[in-house]
Amino acid sequence: MMVGELALSILLASLLALAVSHFLPLLLNPKAPKGSFGWPLIGETLRFLRPHASNTLGSFLEDHCSRYGRVFKSHLFCTPTVVSCDQELNHFILQNEERLFQCSYPRPIHGILGKSSMLVVLGEDHKRLRNLALALVTSTKLKPSYLGDIEKIALHVVGAWRHVAGKDDGKSSKVIAFCEEARKFAFSVIVKQVLGLSPEEPVTARILEDFLAFMKGLISFPLYIPGTPYAKAVQARERISSTVNVIIEERRSAGSCNKGDFLDVLLSTNELSDEEKVSFVLDSLLGGYETTSLLISMVVYFLGQSAEDLDLVKREHDSIRSNKGKEECLTSEDYKKMEYTQQVINEALRCGNIVKFVHRKALKDVRYKEYLIPSGWKVLPVFSAVHLNPSLHGNAQQFQPCRWEGASQGTSKKFTPFGGGPRLCPGSELAKIEAAFFLHHLVLNYRWRIDGDDIPMAYPYVEFQRGLPIEIEPISPES
């Protein structure tokens, strides 16, 4: 009995010491923004991560902003945190990367992405990898084959829908899980650009299977027990790394690199170790797959709610196609003509909020206006709160592509769908091009409507719970 009481006393003392170590910084910084801390250790994390429609703030942010203002303190991800829903502070945080703030994703993310991932490395290592990424993106956009590859893959995916089994109701309409089709398209494009692989090759299917397990674990509870999504993700990353290493060795043994893909450039540089090259490939696959496929799904979702906007998009693409031969490929000049399509893409990004927030940490005490952000605290710039702020975007809850007419198509203080500062997503423009080209062939070949109710939900990662089923019908019979 005495042993049991002693063990209980030690446990309680340990918990008390842990709680004090976490909350003492909160008590010693009375000038930090107002806020609440919730339970010991977990704080308010569970409430912050509660699922909600991605075109809304969610109850946590709505409640805290109304009580404490657009900048408040909390206790999230096991650490004291300043949450910013303010466009000026968000901009200040993003522009002062490595000077006042630093990327600070939770440790379990590192376990899946790997220590050499551009998403988690810091300082000069990040700058070196990002410069290479920008060089690769620039060279990709200049390649004549790039746009042709996108269009060829889009036609392949869209064309396959004509052979999908339809409803047994005598109509020509069919139901497809659109998110799955968008992922198929985005993955095929990025694998082609990065590794020079076509969708039909067996190794492509193998990488995709492992990549899906990798993605599920990336947003799972970080518990490394055999059979859990997190453990499967770590194992899937190891398998993908092995596959990429085999491809690298095959290229090297061939004695020449002439496929014109990312891998050729990676193999020609001596700035990266083999481990960094493999991580770079994984980062490229992740960036080109998830963001692009979600963007395309968002565009289809929002256009499915607005017949007027869909009609304007269709007219624009009809006009572009009418000036080209039936088999003639799209060009960069055609993309520039897709002005309303680009407005639709921007509005889908603003309303859909694919990236809700990012993780940063204060490197020193930071004074901003009346706020003090203590050194070592986590800082969360919340992009969705700025995108949905009615004082910055009139009728913020409404999907209105026309709001972008004549406006800058890039990022600004009030529009940061791909982040900002030194960590602005280097492939953001490529994602928009791919979405526009895919939409071109979708609207010219099919009519569609969303089958039932399915909305984008933030978990905080964004997902359509039912995979966005849409009922499609060919505009013209197959020739």
C-alpha positions as CSV (number, residue, x, y, z in Angstrom):
1,M,0.0,0.0,0.0
2,M,2.9,2.3,0.9
3,V,4.5,1.6,-2.4
4,G,1.3,2.4,-4.3
5,E,0.9,5.7,-2.4
6,L,4.5,6.6,-3.1
7,A,4.1,5.9,-6.8
8,L,0.9,8.0,-6.9
9,S,2.7,10.8,-5.1
10,I,5.6,10.7,-7.6
11,L,3.2,10.7,-10.5
12,L,1.2,13.7,-9.2
13,A,4.4,15.6,-8.5
14,S,5.7,14.9,-12.0
15,L,2.4,16.0,-13.6
16,L,2.5,19.2,-11.4
17,A,6.1,19.9,-12.4
18,L,5.2,19.4,-16.1
19,A,2.2,21.7,-15.8
20,V,4.2,24.4,-14.1
21,S,6.9,24.2,-16.8
22,H,4.3,24.7,-19.5
23,F,2.2,27.4,-17.8
24,L,4.9,29.4,-16.0
25,P,5.9,31.2,-19.2
26,L,2.3,32.3,-19.6
27,L,2.2,33.7,-16.1
28,L,5.5,35.6,-16.5
29,N,4.4,37.4,-19.7
30,P,1.4,39.5,-18.7
31,K,2.0,41.7,-21.8
32,A,1.3,38.9,-24.2
33,P,-2.0,39.1,-26.1
34,K,-5.2,38.3,-24.2
35,G,-6.5,34.7,-24.4
36,S,-7.2,31.5,-22.6
37,F,-5.1,28.4,-22.1
38,G,-7.5,25.5,-21.6
39,W,-6.4,22.2,-20.0
40,P,-2.9,21.5,-18.8
41,L,-0.6,20.1,-21.5
42,I,-3.1,19.7,-24.4
43,G,-4.4,23.2,-23.8
44,E,-7.1,24.1,-26.4
45,T,-5.6,22.0,-29.2
46,L,-8.6,19.7,-29.6
47,R,-11.0,22.6,-29.9
48,F,-8.7,24.4,-32.4
49,L,-8.5,21.2,-34.6
50,R,-12.3,20.6,-34.5
51,P,-13.5,19.9,-38.1
52,H,-15.5,22.7,-39.8
53,A,-16.4,23.8,-43.3
54,S,-13.2,25.2,-44.9
55,N,-15.0,28.3,-46.2
56,T,-15.8,29.3,-42.5
57,L,-13.6,30.2,-39.6
58,G,-14.9,27.4,-37.3
59,S,-16.3,27.9,-33.8
60,F,-12.9,28.1,-32.1
61,L,-11.6,31.1,-34.1
62,E,-15.0,32.8,-34.1
63,D,-15.3,32.5,-30.3
64,H,-11.8,33.6,-29.5
65,C,-11.7,36.5,-32.0
66,S,-15.0,37.8,-30.6
67,R,-13.7,37.6,-27.0
68,Y,-10.0,38.6,-27.4
69,G,-9.6,40.2,-30.7
70,R,-7.9,39.1,-33.9
71,V,-4.6,38.4,-32.1
72,F,-4.8,36.2,-29.0
73,K,-2.8,33.7,-26.9
74,S,-3.7,30.1,-26.4
75,H,-2.0,26.8,-25.6
76,L,-1.8,24.6,-28.8
77,F,0.3,21.6,-29.8
78,C,1.7,21.4,-26.2
79,T,3.2,24.9,-26.2
80,P,2.1,28.5,-25.5
81,T,1.0,30.1,-28.7
82,V,0.1,33.4,-30.2
83,V,-2.7,33.0,-32.9
84,S,-2.8,35.7,-35.5
85,C,-6.0,36.4,-37.6
86,D,-4.7,39.8,-38.5
87,Q,-3.4,40.5,-42.1
88,E,-0.7,43.0,-41.0
89,L,0.8,40.7,-38.3
90,N,0.6,37.7,-40.6
91,H,2.5,39.6,-43.2
92,F,5.1,40.7,-40.6
93,I,5.6,37.1,-39.5
94,L,6.1,35.8,-43.0
95,Q,8.4,38.5,-44.0
96,N,10.7,38.1,-41.0
97,E,11.5,34.4,-41.5
98,E,14.8,33.5,-39.9
99,R,15.2,37.0,-38.4
100,L,12.4,37.1,-35.8
101,F,10.5,33.9,-36.5
102,Q,11.4,30.4,-37.6
103,C,9.5,27.5,-39.2
104,S,8.5,25.1,-36.3
105,Y,6.3,22.2,-37.3
106,P,5.5,19.5,-34.7
107,R,8.2,16.9,-34.3
108,P,6.1,14.0,-35.6
109,I,5.9,15.8,-39.0
110,H,9.7,15.6,-39.2
111,G,9.5,11.8,-38.6
112,I,7.4,11.4,-41.8
113,L,8.9,14.0,-44.0
114,G,12.5,13.3,-43.1
115,K,15.2,15.6,-41.7
116,S,16.2,16.9,-45.1
117,S,12.7,17.9,-46.3
118,M,12.5,21.5,-47.5
119,L,9.4,21.9,-45.4
120,V,11.3,21.5,-42.1
121,V,14.9,22.4,-42.7
122,L,16.0,25.9,-41.6
123,G,18.3,28.7,-42.4
124,E,20.9,28.3,-45.2
125,D,19.8,24.7,-45.8
126,H,16.3,25.9,-46.7
127,K,17.6,28.8,-48.8
128,R,19.7,26.4,-50.8
129,L,16.9,23.9,-51.4
130,R,14.4,26.6,-52.2
131,N,16.7,28.2,-54.8
132,L,17.0,24.9,-56.5
133,A,13.2,24.5,-56.5
134,L,12.7,27.9,-58.0
135,A,15.3,27.1,-60.7
136,L,13.5,23.8,-61.5
137,V,10.1,25.5,-61.7
138,T,11.4,28.2,-64.0
139,S,13.0,25.6,-66.3
140,T,9.9,23.5,-66.3
141,K,7.7,26.4,-67.4
142,L,10.0,27.1,-70.3
143,K,10.0,23.5,-71.6
144,P,7.8,23.2,-74.7
145,S,6.9,19.6,-73.6
146,Y,5.5,20.7,-70.2
147,L,2.2,22.1,-71.4
148,G,1.8,19.3,-73.8
149,D,2.3,16.7,-71.0
150,I,-0.4,18.4,-68.9
151,E,-2.9,18.5,-71.7
152,K,-2.2,14.9,-72.8
153,I,-2.7,13.6,-69.2
154,A,-5.9,15.8,-68.8
155,L,-7.3,14.3,-72.0
156,H,-6.4,10.8,-70.8
157,V,-8.2,11.2,-67.5
158,V,-11.3,13.1,-68.8
159,G,-11.6,10.7,-71.8
160,A,-11.7,7.7,-69.6
161,W,-15.0,8.9,-68.0
162,R,-16.9,8.0,-71.2
163,H,-16.3,4.4,-70.4
164,V,-17.4,4.6,-66.7
165,A,-20.6,2.5,-66.0
166,G,-23.6,4.8,-65.8
167,K,-26.7,4.8,-63.7
168,D,-29.2,2.2,-64.5
169,D,-31.9,4.8,-65.3
170,G,-31.7,4.9,-69.1
171,K,-29.7,8.2,-69.1
172,S,-26.2,8.9,-70.3
173,S,-25.1,10.5,-67.0
174,K,-22.5,8.8,-64.8
175,V,-21.3,9.4,-61.3
176,I,-17.5,9.7,-60.5
177,A,-15.6,10.4,-57.3
178,F,-14.1,13.6,-58.6
179,C,-11.4,14.0,-55.9
180,E,-9.9,10.7,-56.9
181,E,-9.8,11.7,-60.5
182,A,-8.2,15.1,-59.7
183,R,-5.6,13.2,-57.6
184,K,-5.0,10.8,-60.5
185,F,-4.4,13.8,-62.8
186,A,-2.2,15.7,-60.5
187,F,0.0,12.7,-59.5
188,S,0.5,11.7,-63.2
189,V,1.6,15.2,-64.0
190,I,4.1,15.6,-61.2
191,V,5.5,12.1,-61.6
192,K,6.1,12.8,-65.3
193,Q,7.8,16.2,-64.5
194,V,9.9,14.9,-61.6
195,L,10.8,11.4,-62.6
196,G,9.9,11.2,-66.3
197,L,7.4,8.3,-65.6
198,S,4.2,7.9,-67.6
199,P,0.9,6.8,-65.8
200,E,1.0,3.4,-67.5
201,E,4.4,2.3,-66.0
202,P,4.1,-0.2,-63.2
203,V,6.5,1.8,-61.0
204,T,4.2,4.8,-61.2
205,A,1.3,2.7,-59.7
206,R,3.7,1.4,-57.0
207,I,4.8,4.9,-56.0
208,L,1.2,6.1,-56.0
209,E,0.1,3.3,-53.6
210,D,2.9,4.1,-51.2
211,F,2.2,7.9,-51.6
212,L,-1.4,7.5,-50.6
213,A,-0.3,5.7,-47.4
214,F,2.2,8.4,-46.8
215,M,-0.5,11.1,-47.2
216,K,-2.9,9.4,-44.8
217,G,-0.2,9.2,-42.1
218,L,0.9,12.8,-42.6
219,I,-2.4,14.0,-41.1
220,S,-2.8,11.2,-38.6
221,F,-2.3,10.9,-34.8
222,P,1.5,10.6,-34.4
223,L,1.7,7.2,-32.7
224,Y,4.4,4.9,-34.0
225,I,2.8,1.5,-33.3
226,P,2.8,-1.1,-36.1
227,G,-0.5,-0.9,-38.1
228,T,-1.3,2.7,-37.3
229,P,-1.5,5.2,-40.2
230,Y,1.5,7.1,-38.8
231,A,3.7,4.0,-38.7
232,K,2.5,3.0,-42.2
233,A,3.4,6.5,-43.5
234,V,6.9,6.2,-42.1
235,Q,7.3,2.8,-43.8
236,A,5.8,4.1,-47.0
237,R,8.3,7.0,-47.1
238,E,11.1,4.4,-46.7
239,R,9.7,2.4,-49.7
240,I,9.3,5.5,-51.8
241,S,12.9,6.5,-51.0
242,S,14.1,3.1,-52.0
243,T,12.2,3.3,-55.3
244,V,13.6,6.7,-56.0
245,N,17.1,5.6,-55.2
246,V,16.8,2.7,-57.7
247,I,15.6,5.1,-60.4
248,I,18.6,7.4,-59.6
249,E,21.1,4.5,-59.8
250,E,19.5,3.4,-63.1
251,R,19.9,6.9,-64.5
252,R,23.6,7.1,-63.4
253,S,24.4,3.6,-64.8
254,A,22.9,4.6,-68.1
255,G,25.7,7.1,-68.5
256,S,23.5,9.9,-69.8
257,C,20.6,12.0,-68.6
258,N,18.3,13.2,-71.4
259,K,14.7,12.9,-70.2
260,G,14.5,16.6,-69.4
261,D,12.9,16.1,-66.0
262,F,13.6,17.3,-62.5
263,L,15.8,14.3,-61.8
264,D,18.2,15.2,-64.6
265,V,18.8,18.5,-63.0
266,L,19.2,17.0,-59.5
267,L,21.7,14.4,-60.8
268,S,23.7,17.2,-62.5
269,T,24.2,19.2,-59.3
270,N,26.8,18.6,-56.7
271,E,25.2,20.9,-54.1
272,L,22.9,18.1,-52.7
273,S,23.7,14.8,-51.0
274,D,21.8,11.7,-52.2
275,E,19.6,11.9,-49.1
276,E,18.7,15.5,-49.9
277,K,17.9,14.6,-53.6
278,V,15.5,11.9,-52.5
279,S,13.9,14.3,-50.0
280,F,13.6,16.9,-52.7
281,V,11.8,14.4,-55.0
282,L,9.4,13.6,-52.1
283,D,8.8,17.3,-51.5
284,S,8.1,17.8,-55.2
285,L,5.6,15.0,-55.3
286,L,3.9,16.2,-52.1
287,G,3.6,19.8,-53.3
288,G,2.5,18.9,-56.9
289,Y,0.0,16.3,-55.8
290,E,-2.0,17.5,-52.8
291,T,-2.3,21.2,-53.4
292,T,-3.0,20.9,-57.2
293,S,-5.6,18.1,-56.8
294,L,-7.4,20.0,-54.0
295,L,-7.4,23.2,-56.0
296,I,-9.0,21.5,-59.0
297,S,-11.6,19.9,-56.7
298,M,-12.4,23.3,-55.1
299,V,-12.9,24.9,-58.5
300,V,-15.3,22.2,-59.6
301,Y,-17.1,22.3,-56.2
302,F,-17.7,26.1,-56.3
303,L,-18.6,26.2,-60.0
304,G,-21.1,23.4,-59.3
305,Q,-22.8,25.9,-56.9
306,S,-22.9,28.7,-59.5
307,A,-24.4,28.1,-63.0
308,E,-23.7,31.7,-64.0
309,D,-20.0,31.4,-63.2
310,L,-19.8,28.0,-64.9
311,D,-21.4,29.4,-68.0
312,L,-18.9,32.3,-68.1
313,V,-16.0,29.9,-67.8
314,K,-17.4,27.7,-70.6
315,R,-17.8,30.7,-72.9
316,E,-14.2,31.6,-72.3
317,H,-12.9,28.2,-73.2
318,D,-15.3,27.8,-76.2
319,S,-13.7,31.1,-77.5
320,I,-10.2,29.8,-77.0
321,R,-10.9,26.5,-78.7
322,S,-12.8,28.1,-81.6
323,N,-9.6,29.8,-82.7
324,K,-7.7,26.5,-82.7
325,G,-7.8,23.3,-84.6
326,K,-9.6,20.4,-83.0
327,E,-6.3,18.6,-82.3
328,E,-4.2,21.7,-81.7
329,C,-2.6,21.9,-78.3
330,L,-3.0,24.7,-75.8
331,T,-0.1,27.2,-75.4
332,S,1.1,29.7,-72.9
333,E,-0.7,32.4,-74.9
334,D,-4.0,30.5,-74.5
335,Y,-3.4,30.4,-70.7
336,K,-3.0,34.2,-70.7
337,K,-6.4,34.4,-72.3
338,M,-8.1,32.4,-69.5
339,E,-8.7,35.6,-67.5
340,Y,-12.0,34.6,-66.0
341,T,-10.7,31.1,-65.3
342,Q,-7.9,32.6,-63.3
343,Q,-10.3,34.7,-61.3
344,V,-12.3,31.6,-60.5
345,I,-9.1,29.8,-59.4
346,N,-8.2,32.7,-57.1
347,E,-11.7,32.8,-55.6
348,A,-11.6,29.0,-55.0
349,L,-8.3,29.5,-53.2
350,R,-9.7,32.3,-51.1
351,C,-13.0,30.5,-50.2
352,G,-11.6,27.0,-49.9
353,N,-8.5,27.7,-47.8
354,I,-6.4,24.7,-48.8
355,V,-3.7,25.9,-46.3
356,K,-5.4,27.2,-43.2
357,F,-2.3,28.2,-41.2
358,V,1.4,27.6,-40.9
359,H,3.6,26.9,-37.9
360,R,6.2,29.4,-36.7
361,K,8.2,30.1,-33.5
362,A,9.5,33.4,-32.1
363,L,13.3,33.4,-32.0
364,K,13.4,36.3,-29.6
365,D,10.9,38.6,-27.7
366,V,9.0,40.4,-30.5
367,R,7.1,43.6,-30.0
368,Y,4.4,44.3,-32.6
369,K,2.2,47.3,-32.0
370,E,0.7,46.7,-28.5
371,Y,1.6,43.0,-28.4
372,L,4.5,41.2,-27.0
373,I,5.3,37.8,-28.5
374,P,7.6,36.0,-26.0
375,S,10.7,34.2,-27.2
376,G,10.2,30.5,-27.8
377,W,6.4,30.7,-28.2
378,K,4.7,29.1,-31.2
379,V,3.1,31.6,-33.6
380,L,0.3,30.6,-35.9
381,P,-0.6,33.0,-38.8
382,V,-4.1,31.9,-39.8
383,F,-4.6,32.6,-43.6
384,S,-8.3,31.6,-43.7
385,A,-9.2,34.2,-41.1
386,V,-7.8,36.9,-43.4
387,H,-9.4,35.4,-46.5
388,L,-12.8,35.3,-44.9
389,N,-12.6,38.8,-43.2
390,P,-15.6,40.8,-44.5
391,S,-13.7,44.1,-43.9
392,L,-11.1,43.0,-46.4
393,H,-13.3,41.0,-48.8
394,G,-16.8,42.2,-49.3
395,N,-19.5,39.5,-48.9
396,A,-16.6,37.3,-47.8
397,Q,-18.8,34.1,-47.5
398,Q,-19.9,34.4,-51.1
399,F,-18.1,32.9,-54.1
400,Q,-17.6,35.9,-56.4
401,P,-14.8,35.5,-58.9
402,C,-15.5,39.0,-60.3
403,R,-13.9,40.5,-57.2
404,W,-10.6,39.6,-58.8
405,E,-11.2,41.5,-62.0
406,G,-8.3,43.9,-62.6
407,A,-6.8,42.9,-59.3
408,S,-3.3,41.4,-58.8
409,Q,-3.4,37.7,-59.5
410,G,-0.5,37.1,-57.0
411,T,-0.2,37.1,-53.3
412,S,-0.8,40.2,-51.1
413,K,-1.3,40.9,-47.5
414,K,-4.9,39.9,-47.7
415,F,-4.5,36.9,-50.0
416,T,-1.9,34.3,-49.1
417,P,-3.2,30.9,-50.4
418,F,0.3,29.6,-50.9
419,G,2.0,31.2,-47.8
420,G,4.4,34.1,-48.2
421,G,7.9,35.4,-47.6
422,P,10.9,33.1,-48.1
423,R,8.7,30.0,-47.8
424,L,6.2,31.0,-50.5
425,C,5.3,27.8,-52.4
426,P,7.6,27.8,-55.4
427,G,5.2,25.7,-57.5
428,S,2.1,27.9,-57.0
429,E,1.9,29.1,-60.6
430,L,2.3,25.6,-62.0
431,A,-0.7,24.5,-59.9
432,K,-2.8,27.2,-61.4
433,I,-1.7,26.3,-65.0
434,E,-2.6,22.6,-64.4
435,A,-6.0,23.5,-62.9
436,A,-6.8,25.8,-65.9
437,F,-5.8,23.2,-68.5
438,F,-7.8,20.5,-66.8
439,L,-10.8,22.7,-66.5
440,H,-10.5,23.6,-70.2
441,H,-11.2,19.9,-71.2
442,L,-13.7,19.3,-68.5
443,V,-16.1,22.2,-69.5
444,L,-15.7,21.5,-73.2
445,N,-16.6,17.8,-72.9
446,Y,-19.0,17.4,-70.0
447,R,-21.9,18.9,-68.2
448,W,-21.9,18.1,-64.5
449,R,-23.6,18.6,-61.1
450,I,-22.6,17.6,-57.6
451,D,-24.3,14.4,-56.6
452,G,-25.8,15.0,-53.1
453,D,-24.2,17.1,-50.4
454,D,-20.5,17.2,-50.0
455,I,-18.6,20.2,-48.7
456,P,-14.8,20.8,-48.2
457,M,-14.0,20.3,-44.5
458,A,-11.0,21.5,-42.6
459,Y,-9.5,18.9,-40.2
460,P,-7.4,21.3,-40.4
461,Y,-6.2,19.7,-43.6
462,V,-8.9,20.0,-46.2
463,E,-10.9,17.0,-47.5
464,F,-14.3,16.3,-49.1
465,Q,-15.8,13.7,-46.9
466,R,-17.5,11.8,-49.7
467,G,-14.8,12.4,-52.3
468,L,-16.9,15.0,-54.2
469,P,-19.2,12.7,-56.3
470,I,-20.3,14.4,-59.4
471,E,-22.8,13.3,-62.0
472,I,-21.4,13.9,-65.5
473,E,-22.8,13.7,-69.0
474,P,-20.9,14.1,-72.2
475,I,-21.8,17.2,-74.2
476,S,-21.4,15.4,-77.4
477,P,-21.5,11.7,-78.2
478,E,-18.2,9.9,-78.7
479,S,-17.1,10.0,-82.2
